[in-house]
């Protein structure tokens, strides 16, 4: 039987390889501005996330479920819009980056509820009413989010006439550093 050996990357080399990957990806991410439809999708997600946090913290599950059922098409469209944006901006890592963002958004909103204390539930009660009265369009929900200060901390600039959005052309495959692990077995 051939003898196998273990090759492991030291923590410092592993960290350095990760930093190289992040630095290599940063220029592409920095160049991807948000189109109006992208921003609307993010704003709708901010509204949905805020209502979800309210449902969990304020025992407003039924109101949240009613909202989701009533606006299922718009919420799905916004989710797909965010997914498309992250695929365009981040290529193969887009889904992971999107999921991390959604988690971070909910965490930020939950921390904000803590800062508001007992006033949070009273403050968001009217948001449920306004959400249910909003036009049944992505733009209507996005406008409600913006009007209530729920715009996302996504950190991306909006496209302007002088800032073209990244093309939807296929991304180059992500370069990965392969770490080969081989165990030492002797028989």
C-alpha positions in Angstrom: 0.0 0.0 0.0 1.4 3.4 -0.8 2.1 5.6 2.1 0.0 8.8 2.3 1.1 12.0 4.0 -0.9 14.9 5.4 -0.3 18.3 3.9 -2.0 21.0 5.9 -1.8 24.8 5.4 -0.7 26.7 8.4 -3.3 29.2 9.9 -1.2 32.1 8.7 -0.9 30.8 5.1 -4.6 30.0 5.1 -5.5 33.5 6.3 -3.2 35.0 3.7 -4.8 32.9 1.0 -8.2 34.2 2.1 -7.1 37.8 2.1 -5.7 37.4 -1.4 -9.1 36.0 -2.5 -11.0 38.9 -0.9 -8.6 41.6 -2.4 -8.9 39.9 -5.8 -12.7 40.0 -5.6 -13.0 43.6 -4.2 -12.5 45.5 -7.5 -15.4 43.7 -9.2 -17.7 44.2 -6.2 -16.8 47.9 -5.9 -17.6 48.5 -9.5 -21.2 47.0 -9.3 -23.6 49.8 -8.6 -27.3 49.2 -7.9 -29.9 49.8 -10.6 -33.2 51.2 -9.6 -34.8 47.8 -9.7 -32.0 46.4 -7.5 -32.5 49.1 -4.9 -36.3 48.5 -4.9 -35.7 44.8 -4.3 -33.4 45.7 -1.4 -35.9 48.1 0.0 -38.7 45.6 -0.1 -36.5 43.1 1.7 -35.8 45.7 4.4 -39.5 46.1 4.9 -40.2 42.4 5.0 -37.3 41.9 7.4 -38.5 44.7 9.7 -42.0 43.1 9.8 -40.5 39.7 10.5 -38.5 41.1 13.4 -41.7 42.8 14.7 -43.6 39.5 14.3 -41.1 37.7 16.4 -40.5 40.3 19.1 -44.0 41.7 19.3 -46.1 38.6 18.9 -47.5 39.8 15.6 -47.2 36.5 13.8 -50.7 36.7 12.3 -50.2 40.2 10.9 -46.9 39.1 9.4 -48.4 35.9 7.8 -51.2 38.0 6.4 -48.7 40.4 4.9 -46.6 37.6 3.3 -49.7 35.9 1.9 -51.0 39.2 0.5 -47.7 40.3 -1.1 -46.2 36.9 -1.9 -45.6 37.8 -5.6 -43.9 41.1 -4.8 -41.8 39.5 -2.0 -40.7 36.7 -4.4 -39.9 39.2 -7.1 -37.8 41.3 -4.7 -36.0 38.1 -3.5 -35.2 37.2 -7.1 -34.1 40.7 -7.8 -31.7 40.6 -4.9 -30.4 37.2 -5.9 -29.8 38.4 -9.5 -28.0 41.5 -8.2 -25.7 39.4 -6.0 -25.0 36.9 -8.8 -24.1 39.8 -11.1 -22.0 41.6 -8.4 -20.3 38.5 -6.8 -20.4 35.7 -9.3 -20.2 32.3 -7.8 -20.3 33.6 -4.2 -23.4 35.6 -4.8 -25.8 33.3 -2.9 -23.6 33.2 0.1 -23.1 36.9 0.1 -26.8 37.5 -0.3 -27.6 35.1 2.6 -25.0 36.8 4.8 -26.5 40.2 4.0 -30.1 39.1 4.8 -28.9 37.7 8.2 -27.0 40.9 8.9 -30.0 43.0 8.0 -32.2 41.1 10.4 -29.5 41.4 13.1 -29.2 45.2 12.6 -33.0 45.6 12.8 -33.2 43.4 15.9 -30.5 45.6 17.6 -32.5 48.7 16.6 -35.5 47.3 18.3 -33.5 46.8 21.4 -32.5 50.5 21.3 -36.1 51.5 21.1 -37.0 49.3 24.0 -40.7 49.0 24.8 -41.6 51.6 22.2 -40.5 49.3 19.4 -43.8 47.3 19.2 -45.9 50.4 19.3 -43.8 52.0 16.6 -44.1 49.0 14.2 -47.8 48.4 14.8 -48.6 51.2 12.3 -46.0 49.8 9.8 -48.1 46.6 9.5 -51.2 48.7 8.8 -49.3 50.8 6.2 -47.8 47.7 4.6 -51.3 46.1 4.2 -52.5 49.3 2.6 -49.5 49.7 0.2 -50.0 49.3 -3.5 -49.5 45.7 -4.6 -46.4 46.5 -6.5 -42.7 46.1 -5.7 -42.3 49.9 -6.1 -45.2 50.6 -3.7 -43.6 48.4 -1.0 -40.1 49.9 -1.7 -41.6 53.4 -1.3 -43.1 52.4 2.0 -39.7 51.1 3.2 -37.9 54.3 2.2 -40.7 56.5 3.8 -40.2 54.6 7.1 -36.4 54.8 7.0 -35.9 51.2 6.3 -33.4 51.5 3.5 -30.8 48.8 3.6 -27.2 49.2 4.8 -26.1 47.3 1.7 -23.1 49.6 1.2 -23.5 49.8 -2.6 -23.9 53.0 -4.5 -26.8 53.6 -6.9 -26.1 53.7 -10.6 -26.1 57.1 -12.2 -26.0 58.2 -15.8 -22.2 58.3 -15.5 -21.9 55.0 -13.5 -22.8 52.1 -15.8 -24.1 49.0 -14.0 -22.1 45.8 -14.4 -23.2 43.8 -17.4 -25.1 40.6 -17.0 -22.4 38.8 -18.9 -21.2 35.5 -17.4 -18.6 36.0 -14.6 -15.2 34.3 -14.9 -15.1 31.3 -12.7 -13.9 31.9 -9.2 -10.3 31.0 -8.5 -9.9 28.8 -5.6 -6.8 27.6 -3.8 -7.0 23.9 -3.4 -5.9 22.4 -0.2 -5.2 18.7 -0.6 -5.5 16.7 2.6 -4.0 13.2 2.5 -4.0 11.1 5.6 -1.0 9.0 6.8 -2.1 5.4 6.7 0.3 2.6 6.8 -0.9 -1.0 6.7 
